[in-house]
Amino acid sequence: MKALRVAVLADSDTRWKWGALTAQRTAPRGTELRLDGYLLRGRATPTPRQLDEVGVRADALREVTGVEFLRTMAREPYDVLVLALVGGGVQAMLHGLKRVWEDRAHRPVVVTGYVGVVYEKLADGLLLRHGADLVLANSRQDAERFRAVYEGVGADASAVTEVALPFLGGTPYTGEHDPYTVVFAAQPSVPAGRADRAYLLDRLIRHARRHPEREVLLKLRSKPGEHTTHIEELPYQKLAQKAELPPNLRLVYGNMGEVLDRTDLLVTVSSTAALEALHRRIPTVVLTDLGIREALGNHHFTGSGCLASWDQLDAGHRPVPDEEWVARQGVAAVGTPSAAGSYATAFDAARERIAKLLARPGGLPPLTPYYTPVTAPGYLPGILARHHLGPDGTPLPGAPAGEKEPGPVRQIVRRAARGAYRHGVQRVAPVIRRMGEL
């Protein structure tokens, strides 16, 4: 049996997890999968600890620059390529790949999508992803919105394919644990301000003190100095150092699925962890304390039945999710055994589409992104230049091409440079902003 060769290009730990699991779930049935991972060098390139926490293994995994990746794609005979990047990165790679594949009779099927809830920059992010063979939508609601955006600008919407979040799963919740465990799923950039983050930490501390019989966990995405999909300028760890934590409140890291195994109540502002918890039927609260606002992303959960405040939780409120809303979000395991089984078929349409594209006689046509030098002459060149590509998708002179085996000195310098950048974001930048407010 011929192995299916799949490459995943990711720019952060969460996108690597999404991309690798998407590759596994969308592989046509009955095929042996060879998975090669490429980590795009940048501010959020995952550390070994973050990769280990994600827990997704590849047959090969290495760090590359964008230009180095394009050169690799020009010679490697992959069947499927998953672009797990921010929108600008996807757009740059689409134009670069179009260029490097222009003389090839056959090219890989290109897949892209979103890591979680799409609550901001809908049109911008979608149009930057246009041109891939499959643009995955994690729910029925997203699929409808995605098609409406593409059709509204006269772009081909046929690539939009409904799936579900690839990392849902785990054992369904069956009842309270001993001790009863409350988990607050923190987010790197929501909320962004010091006062709001300090408020949420204070409410978590107060809840732990109010319920000393409970175990209260602050689930963190990354350790200080690490970056994930979003920049975290004010880590909760730093705020917690100045607070007096009760003995039943702990800061925890690790795989979210493992934390959910012992969770009785999941609390968050708008994290995708809420959908993971709802999939398992774990009681879930999306906080309203800071308002229901687009900037927070919790507006996405209107109609879910999960919106509540800390005051309501402290008073004993327990949310009851709206099953119709949950089903529209691609969260299958709610209420009935038949619903739980539907998650297994959520990726069938993507599998069938990929299989048909792979079997297409004569290979696939060239990639055709919506944005071109004609449709977006004032926008596209800047997107491409940030990835060291010219307007036609070719590498600019002097573009960093990377190296296959960086020496130990280069690795040390690279880690030091990343550390300096992260220190600047998390330490220096907030001080400068505070000085500017004086």
PyMOL commands that set and color helices and strands:
alter all, ss='L'
color gray80, all
select helices_A, chain A and resi 13-26+48-54+66-75+87-100+122-129+140-152+194-210+236-241+256-260+273-279+298-301+310-314+323-328+337-345+348-358+380-385+408-436
alter helices_A, ss='H'
color red, helices_A
select strands_A, chain A and resi 3-10+32-40+60-64+80-84+109-112+134-137+160-162+181-185+215-219+249-252+265-268+284-287+307-308
alter strands_A, ss='S'
color yellow, strands_A
deselect
rebuild
show_as cartoon
